[in-house]
Amino acid sequence: MTPDAVVIGSGPNGLVAANLLADAGWSVVVLEEQDRPGGAVWSDESVAPGHVHDTFSSFYPLAAGSPTVQALHLEQHGLEWSRAPSVLGHAFPDGRWAVLHDDRNDTASALDADAPGDGQAWLDLCATWDRVGDDLVRCLLSPFPPVRGGAGMALQLTRAGGLGLVRELLMPARSLTEHRFRGEGARMLVAGNAGHADIPLESPGSAVMGLLLAMLGQTVGFPVPRGGAAALSGAMVRRLESLGGEVRLGERVTEVCVRSGRAVAVRTSSGEVPVRRAVLADVSAPALFGGLVGWDALPTKLRDRMSRFEWDPSTVKVDWALSSPVPWSNAPDRAPGTVHVADSMDDMTLAGGQVSAGLVPERPFLLVGQMGVADHTRVPDGGEALWAYTHVPQRVRSDAAEGRHGVRPVTGSWDESDLEAMAERVEQRIESRAPGFRDRITARRVLGPRELEALDSNLVGGAVNGGTAGLHQQLVFRPVAGTGRAETPVRGLYLASASAHPGGGVHGACGANAARAALWHHRARPPWRKQ
Ligand SMILES: Cc1cc2nc3c(=O)[nH]c(=O)nc-3n(C[C@H](O)[C@H](O)[C@H](O)COP(=O)(O)OP(=O)(O)OC[C@H]3O[C@@H](n4cnc5c(N)ncnc54)[C@H](O)[C@@H]3O)c2cc1C
């Protein structure tokens, strides 16, 4: 039977799109090139038996805060969320910590002890978020420009005093945090979260991710799927199958077949799959435009604009099995699931600047996940499944640490020796905050740019966000100027991946926007042109 829709790729965006189409009664087939579903939402036990490591993403505040993901009711399909005793910790070099607690009053009193006044400033920020946060999230996750409700939303934000918050989201994270807070603790809670995107802390727009993640952390937390990230993908697959949808694994799509300007089929290694209504591509923009769809079927101006498409930086991720928890100096009473490691905002700026300049940072900014803390079912009693990742340039010119005594240089070839050298640098940084950490390592895996891309071809060169989050490639400029919506120049073909607005992260919005666009276009067509 010819399906109504084919979804290329089973990442979270592909699976959300497939579920929404199936909800509308469409027959859907998802074609996935790997031998497992989920894209960058997966977990495995290959580091050490009994230790479940998330292969890529781990913490899901964006999913928990996403109206689309919430509306899937994945709990009815086996998903259980688990949370660490506290949300997030920032580990300073002198043993101090800034901690984002579940309870905003606890966060505020700790911040106040660091710098009097910061507690109230934190509570004020939370109060603004209470008024406008839900609307703002809905607005950020909707297609851009918002066609329906855009004006109403603006009015509502103005009335609720939310325009000030919108302005702050557009500010550089450094200006915002230095204006709002006196102490380093509160500043780094926001700036560390801003470090999840690739916008420099001094550039406009870098506050978006910082404020969004900090406020989601304070309201919905940083939950993880019990048992591993694969449980989230598994629940989405089960939900889809319960609606009659199908996920075919090991099926790489090599072409979207376009006839008379319309997507009519996709080609895979095992043949052609015809489609009745729509093809939704959960692949990167460069893989779709000029890749799966040849330039002969696309406007010349798109080719021109795509030549200016910018990837986000590359990534090196290290996973460890530990015999016991990380021995952090002055560990917070309530252990955080996520830990950020940077000496200061200047330290983060320096590392980010080095990445932008093509240098491997000497003191990389680390995002660390303590998965046994967040979900005890993932580790043997007393053990820990730890990871840390950091960004490195897509094209390495040199190593900022070159010539430093006792530091092994990284060449940028990302061969085994480079991965070892980078892992050593990351380990030293954790050891500086947690003496004795290395003695607890029982197994290690290093995933560099090549390994990440081999496990998920959307992670081109180790890019995690489907393209830079810089303002010049956001909103109507995502993936290229004049777009911002899921529609493509080919009728019946939609871009559903993180390369589309609103970009990276597990919120499902790119997939949902694509599914809604496909449904809308189908409904809008006269009945005699619907098939
Ligand atoms: C190391 C790492 C850590 C991260 N941490 C977090 C985090 O903690 N929280 C968070 O919210 N986000 C995180 N992210 C980002 C998040 O995982 C991604 O933004 C998100 O997975 C993007 O979803 P997607 O569906 O667009 O693409 P993907 O998840 O990349 O899925 C794309 C899928 O398409 C398949 N595919 C590609 N081409 C083809 C083809 N031609 N034929 C068939 N199948 C194809 C791929 O195999 C893959 O399964 C992280 C990402 C990485 C890499």
PDBQT file of the ligand as one rigid body, heavy atoms in Angstrom, charges set to zero:
ROOT
HETATM    1  C1  LIG A 601      26.413  14.648  21.903  1.00  0.00    +0.000 C 
HETATM    2  C2  LIG A 601      25.079  15.353  21.858  1.00  0.00    +0.000 A 
HETATM    3  C3  LIG A 601      24.489  15.798  23.047  1.00  0.00    +0.000 A 
HETATM    4  C4  LIG A 601      23.251  16.440  23.013  1.00  0.00    +0.000 A 
HETATM    5  N1  LIG A 601      22.642  16.772  24.203  1.00  0.00    +0.000 NA
HETATM    6  C5  LIG A 601      21.367  17.213  24.184  1.00  0.00    +0.000 A 
HETATM    7  C6  LIG A 601      20.622  17.274  25.389  1.00  0.00    +0.000 A 
HETATM    8  O1  LIG A 601      21.091  16.885  26.463  1.00  0.00    +0.000 OA
HETATM    9  N2  LIG A 601      19.342  17.751  25.325  1.00  0.00    +0.000 N 
HETATM   10  C7  LIG A 601      18.765  18.141  24.131  1.00  0.00    +0.000 A 
HETATM   11  O2  LIG A 601      17.595  18.575  24.131  1.00  0.00    +0.000 OA
HETATM   12  N3  LIG A 601      19.448  18.035  22.959  1.00  0.00    +0.000 NA
HETATM   13  C8  LIG A 601      20.715  17.569  22.961  1.00  0.00    +0.000 A 
HETATM   14  N4  LIG A 601      21.387  17.374  21.779  1.00  0.00    +0.000 N 
HETATM   15  C9  LIG A 601      20.760  17.827  20.506  1.00  0.00    +0.000 C 
HETATM   16  C10 LIG A 601      19.661  16.895  20.025  1.00  0.00    +0.000 C 
HETATM   17  O3  LIG A 601      20.010  15.562  20.238  1.00  0.00    +0.000 OA
HETATM   18  C11 LIG A 601      19.395  17.128  18.548  1.00  0.00    +0.000 C 
HETATM   19  O4  LIG A 601      19.156  18.502  18.319  1.00  0.00    +0.000 OA
HETATM   20  C12 LIG A 601      18.177  16.333  18.089  1.00  0.00    +0.000 C 
HETATM   21  O5  LIG A 601      18.416  14.954  18.210  1.00  0.00    +0.000 OA
HETATM   22  C13 LIG A 601      17.854  16.650  16.635  1.00  0.00    +0.000 C 
HETATM   23  O6  LIG A 601      16.815  15.805  16.234  1.00  0.00    +0.000 OA
HETATM   24  P1  LIG A 601      16.550  15.475  14.709  1.00  0.00    +0.000 P 
HETATM   25  O7  LIG A 601      15.387  14.572  14.683  1.00  0.00    +0.000 OA
HETATM   26  O8  LIG A 601      16.505  16.750  13.952  1.00  0.00    +0.000 OA
HETATM   27  O9  LIG A 601      17.866  14.731  14.172  1.00  0.00    +0.000 OA
HETATM   28  P2  LIG A 601      18.639  13.465  14.689  1.00  0.00    +0.000 P 
HETATM   29  O10 LIG A 601      18.341  13.187  16.101  1.00  0.00    +0.000 OA
HETATM   30  O11 LIG A 601      20.061  13.690  14.333  1.00  0.00    +0.000 OA
HETATM   31  O12 LIG A 601      18.051  12.263  13.819  1.00  0.00    +0.000 OA
HETATM   32  C14 LIG A 601      18.225  12.184  12.427  1.00  0.00    +0.000 C 
HETATM   33  C15 LIG A 601      17.953  10.766  12.001  1.00  0.00    +0.000 C 
HETATM   34  O13 LIG A 601      17.878  10.706  10.579  1.00  0.00    +0.000 OA
HETATM   35  C16 LIG A 601      18.576   9.552  10.121  1.00  0.00    +0.000 C 
HETATM   36  N5  LIG A 601      18.969   9.806   8.732  1.00  0.00    +0.000 N 
HETATM   37  C17 LIG A 601      19.767  10.790   8.266  1.00  0.00    +0.000 A 
HETATM   38  N6  LIG A 601      19.887  10.713   6.929  1.00  0.00    +0.000 NA
HETATM   39  C18 LIG A 601      19.131   9.653   6.537  1.00  0.00    +0.000 A 
HETATM   40  C19 LIG A 601      18.846   9.082   5.267  1.00  0.00    +0.000 A 
HETATM   41  N7  LIG A 601      19.346   9.587   4.129  1.00  0.00    +0.000 N 
HETATM   42  N8  LIG A 601      18.027   7.994   5.214  1.00  0.00    +0.000 NA
HETATM   43  C20 LIG A 601      17.484   7.472   6.355  1.00  0.00    +0.000 A 
HETATM   44  N9  LIG A 601      17.746   7.986   7.583  1.00  0.00    +0.000 NA
HETATM   45  C21 LIG A 601      18.545   9.080   7.676  1.00  0.00    +0.000 A 
HETATM   46  C22 LIG A 601      19.747   9.458  11.075  1.00  0.00    +0.000 C 
HETATM   47  O14 LIG A 601      20.304   8.156  11.079  1.00  0.00    +0.000 OA
HETATM   48  C23 LIG A 601      19.065   9.810  12.399  1.00  0.00    +0.000 C 
HETATM   49  O15 LIG A 601      18.487   8.669  12.982  1.00  0.00    +0.000 OA
HETATM   50  C24 LIG A 601      22.612  16.696  21.766  1.00  0.00    +0.000 A 
HETATM   51  C25 LIG A 601      23.187  16.243  20.578  1.00  0.00    +0.000 A 
HETATM   52  C26 LIG A 601      24.395  15.559  20.617  1.00  0.00    +0.000 A 
HETATM   53  C27 LIG A 601      24.979  15.034  19.338  1.00  0.00    +0.000 C 
ENDROOT
TORSDOF 0
